[in-house]
């Protein structure tokens, strides 16, 4: 089973984390299932950028982002070539290293 390494994030995951994820699950769902409370203001419907992550390793193992995700990512804070919306980034067979950006464009966090 692939592992996802979450790099440390001051608020969401201060120590970082290593979790196992079933292939076919999204990075967001895997994180939430393991207590990593990544923001997802649109309830994972690909309508915002609050779940933006940067996939530092394993990026090419995931399917490509569709046009809607690409358009939304253009609005994300700290966009990088390996940026994905975690609600759309599906885990494949390869391990991933994921960084949760320090900021989002969300004005208010609603702790789901």
Backbone bond lengths (Angstrom), bond angles and torsions (degrees), N, CA, C in turn:
res aa  C-N    CA-C-N  psi(-1)  N-CA   C-N-CA  omega(-1)  CA-C   N-CA-C  phi
1 X - - - 1.447 - - 1.532 107.99 -
2 X 1.334 117.42 132.91 1.464 120.13 -179.20 1.531 112.41 -64.90
3 X 1.310 115.18 151.42 1.459 121.81 175.25 1.517 109.38 -107.05
4 X 1.324 114.57 148.58 1.458 121.12 170.61 1.518 106.59 -116.89
5 X 1.313 116.20 122.00 1.456 121.89 174.75 1.518 107.00 -97.33
6 X 1.323 116.47 117.40 1.458 121.19 174.59 1.512 107.65 -95.32
7 X 1.327 116.34 120.93 1.460 120.53 177.52 1.523 108.82 -69.11
8 X 1.339 117.30 154.58 1.472 119.52 -178.65 1.526 112.97 -57.13
9 X 1.318 115.50 139.50 1.464 125.12 175.36 1.520 105.81 -132.14
10 X 1.331 118.05 127.37 1.456 122.55 -172.20 1.521 114.45 -49.08
11 X 1.321 118.01 -40.32 1.460 120.77 -174.73 1.526 113.66 -103.54
12 X 1.300 117.38 -43.55 1.464 120.97 -171.40 1.526 112.47 -82.25
13 X 1.314 116.74 -37.32 1.466 121.13 -173.09 1.534 108.97 -153.04
14 X 1.348 117.38 69.38 1.472 120.69 -171.05 1.532 115.36 -56.65
15 X 1.309 117.82 -33.52 1.464 120.82 -178.30 1.523 112.64 -93.58
16 X 1.337 116.78 -4.35 1.442 119.70 -170.37 1.524 108.08 76.88
17 X 1.310 117.53 175.77 1.464 120.60 -179.34 1.518 109.62 -160.87
18 X 1.324 114.57 152.64 1.458 121.93 172.59 1.521 106.00 -124.98
19 X 1.334 115.79 120.93 1.457 120.21 -178.57 1.526 109.46 -127.74
20 X 1.313 116.01 160.16 1.453 120.81 172.66 1.515 108.23 -100.73
21 X 1.322 115.56 145.05 1.462 120.37 -178.23 1.523 109.63 -138.79
22 X 1.301 115.95 137.31 1.465 121.29 175.43 1.526 109.17 -68.44
23 X 1.315 117.96 136.36 1.463 118.74 171.71 1.527 109.56 -56.90
24 X 1.327 116.10 139.03 1.461 121.25 179.90 1.516 113.74 100.88
25 X 1.332 117.85 -14.50 1.461 121.45 177.11 1.528 108.10 -88.89
26 X 1.320 117.29 152.11 1.462 118.94 177.52 1.525 110.32 -79.65
27 X 1.312 115.69 157.77 1.464 121.13 176.91 1.524 109.79 -59.50
28 X 1.325 117.65 -39.84 1.463 121.60 179.48 1.522 111.27 -62.48
29 X 1.327 117.58 -49.22 1.460 120.77 -179.87 1.521 111.83 -62.64
30 X 1.326 117.10 -39.38 1.466 120.89 177.97 1.530 110.32 -63.14
31 X 1.331 116.30 -44.48 1.466 120.24 179.16 1.523 111.10 -61.25
32 X 1.314 116.46 -50.26 1.465 120.47 -178.42 1.524 111.57 -60.98
33 X 1.322 117.97 -37.92 1.462 122.06 179.97 1.527 112.25 -65.17
34 X 1.333 116.17 -20.47 1.460 120.69 -179.74 1.539 112.17 -110.24
35 X 1.319 116.68 20.42 1.461 120.65 174.04 1.511 115.54 79.19
36 X 1.311 117.57 12.75 1.464 121.08 176.61 1.523 106.01 -94.55
37 X 1.309 116.21 102.89 1.466 122.67 -169.38 1.526 112.58 -82.95
38 X 1.317 114.99 66.67 1.456 120.47 177.11 1.531 108.84 -67.31
39 X 1.325 116.29 139.51 1.466 119.55 -179.62 1.523 110.60 -65.04
40 X 1.325 115.24 147.66 1.469 121.85 177.10 1.525 108.01 -158.08
41 X 1.322 114.38 68.32 1.472 121.81 -172.46 1.524 113.22 -58.37
42 X 1.318 118.21 -29.80 1.473 120.18 -178.41 1.523 111.85 -92.13
43 X 1.325 116.34 12.71 1.468 121.75 -178.85 1.523 112.53 59.32
44 X 1.334 115.89 37.16 1.462 123.63 174.33 1.529 113.66 66.97
45 X 1.320 116.41 33.23 1.466 119.93 -178.90 1.532 113.15 -102.25
46 X 1.312 117.67 12.79 1.468 123.00 179.85 1.529 110.81 59.09
47 X 1.351 114.54 50.29 1.462 119.68 -179.80 1.521 112.27 -127.40
48 X 1.333 118.49 4.19 1.468 120.91 178.29 1.527 108.07 -149.20
49 X 1.309 117.54 -169.30 1.465 120.39 178.66 1.522 112.58 -126.48
50 X 1.312 118.01 16.09 1.464 119.43 -174.46 1.526 113.22 -68.60
51 X 1.320 118.87 -19.08 1.464 121.20 179.24 1.528 112.06 -98.46
52 X 1.317 116.86 18.10 1.471 122.52 179.83 1.529 110.63 -56.38
53 X 1.325 115.92 132.77 1.458 122.33 174.04 1.532 108.42 -135.17
54 X 1.323 114.94 163.34 1.461 121.26 173.57 1.526 106.56 -114.71
55 X 1.319 116.27 122.92 1.459 121.43 -178.73 1.531 107.37 -90.73
56 X 1.326 116.00 101.93 1.463 121.69 -174.80 1.526 112.44 -76.32
57 X 1.328 117.93 -30.56 1.467 121.77 176.70 1.518 108.22 -140.93
58 X 1.324 116.10 139.69 1.458 121.55 178.18 1.519 114.08 91.36
59 X 1.309 118.05 6.96 1.468 122.60 -176.95 1.529 112.10 -54.59
60 X 1.320 116.16 -44.76 1.465 120.12 -175.46 1.524 113.52 -71.23
61 X 1.330 117.62 -12.35 1.464 120.10 179.99 1.531 111.95 -77.98
62 X 1.318 116.47 -18.85 1.464 120.69 -178.60 1.529 109.93 -88.73
63 X 1.320 116.34 156.16 1.456 120.31 174.41 1.520 110.28 -62.63
64 X 1.311 115.90 158.87 1.462 120.21 -179.86 1.521 111.73 -70.33
65 X 1.315 115.66 151.13 1.468 121.46 175.42 1.523 108.78 -68.93
66 X 1.328 115.94 142.67 1.462 118.30 176.21 1.528 109.52 -83.39
67 X 1.314 116.22 176.99 1.469 121.38 -174.55 1.528 112.62 -62.39
68 X 1.326 118.12 -39.31 1.463 121.16 179.22 1.523 110.92 -63.05
69 X 1.338 116.49 -46.00 1.467 119.61 178.25 1.518 110.69 -61.66
70 X 1.326 117.28 -44.10 1.469 120.89 178.72 1.527 111.17 -59.13
71 X 1.331 116.91 -43.10 1.468 120.48 179.14 1.529 111.31 -62.48
72 X 1.320 116.78 -42.15 1.462 120.30 179.14 1.523 110.99 -67.54
73 X 1.318 116.77 -40.68 1.466 119.81 179.85 1.520 112.08 -59.51
74 X 1.323 117.11 -28.61 1.465 119.86 177.60 1.524 111.91 -59.21
75 X 1.327 117.58 -20.60 1.472 122.08 179.98 1.527 113.31 -96.80
76 X 1.322 117.36 -5.27 1.468 121.33 -175.06 1.521 111.23 -72.89
77 X 1.333 115.45 145.10 1.456 121.25 175.07 1.520 108.49 -73.21
78 X 1.322 117.44 133.36 1.458 121.55 175.29 1.512 114.22 71.96
79 X 1.319 117.47 33.16 1.459 122.29 -178.40 1.529 110.92 -57.91
80 X 1.329 116.00 135.36 1.461 123.10 176.67 1.527 108.48 -131.70
81 X 1.332 118.16 164.59 1.466 119.44 -179.93 1.532 113.63 -58.03
82 X 1.327 117.70 -27.67 1.465 121.81 -179.43 1.525 112.38 -98.41
83 X 1.331 117.73 21.33 1.463 121.95 178.62 1.518 110.52 -76.22
84 X 1.325 115.06 143.60 1.462 122.31 174.09 1.525 108.23 -144.93
85 X 1.319 116.02 157.97 1.451 120.54 167.24 1.524 105.11 -84.88
86 X 1.317 117.14 122.95 1.464 118.88 -173.85 1.522 112.35 -65.58
87 X 1.333 117.65 -20.94 1.471 119.91 177.17 1.518 112.18 -74.62
88 X 1.324 117.07 -11.36 1.466 122.12 -179.05 1.527 112.51 -115.20
89 X 1.318 117.50 -16.16 1.465 122.69 -177.35 1.525 109.27 -81.28
90 X 1.313 116.73 108.88 1.462 122.38 -175.35 1.530 109.89 -94.19
91 X 1.322 114.86 128.69 1.460 121.62 178.49 1.522 108.72 -66.63
92 X 1.340 115.62 134.78 1.464 120.94 176.24 1.532 107.40 -105.30
93 X 1.308 117.52 -137.20 1.472 121.85 -177.03 1.535 112.89 -96.11
94 X 1.326 116.44 -9.38 1.468 120.83 -174.31 1.525 111.08 -98.93
95 X 1.337 116.28 148.41 1.462 120.98 175.39 1.524 109.87 -65.08
96 X 1.331 115.54 152.20 1.462 121.94 179.65 1.520 110.04 -125.18
97 X 1.309 115.93 148.66 1.462 122.73 167.76 1.518 105.64 -119.04
98 X 1.338 115.60 122.36 1.463 121.54 -171.10 1.523 109.91 -123.67
99 X 1.320 114.72 136.15 1.465 121.60 173.96 1.524 108.47 -113.52
100 X 1.317 115.95 129.11 1.460 121.52 174.71 1.525 106.40 -91.75
101 X 1.331 118.04 119.24 1.468 119.45 -178.27 1.526 112.27 -58.67
102 X 1.295 114.72 154.47 1.461 120.90 -177.13 1.524 112.81 -66.43
103 X 1.318 117.04 -32.44 1.461 121.48 -176.49 1.519 111.41 -126.57
104 X 1.331 115.44 157.17 1.457 121.63 169.23 1.525 106.34 -127.90
105 X 1.333 116.09 172.58 1.464 118.82 176.32 1.516 111.41 -84.86
106 X 1.334 117.08 -0.14 1.460 121.77 -179.97 1.529 109.58 -68.48
107 X 1.304 117.17 126.44 1.455 121.65 -179.84 1.524 112.42 -77.33
108 X 1.327 116.15 -30.31 1.458 121.32 -177.10 1.516 108.27 -134.39
109 X 1.316 116.64 128.90 1.448 120.58 176.55 1.517 108.56 -92.29
110 X 1.328 116.64 129.91 1.462 120.75 -174.02 1.510 112.93 -106.61
111 X 1.287 120.66 23.36 1.466 126.02 178.35 1.520 112.55 22.86
112 X 1.307 117.14 89.85 1.473 123.00 -177.24 1.484 110.68 -70.77
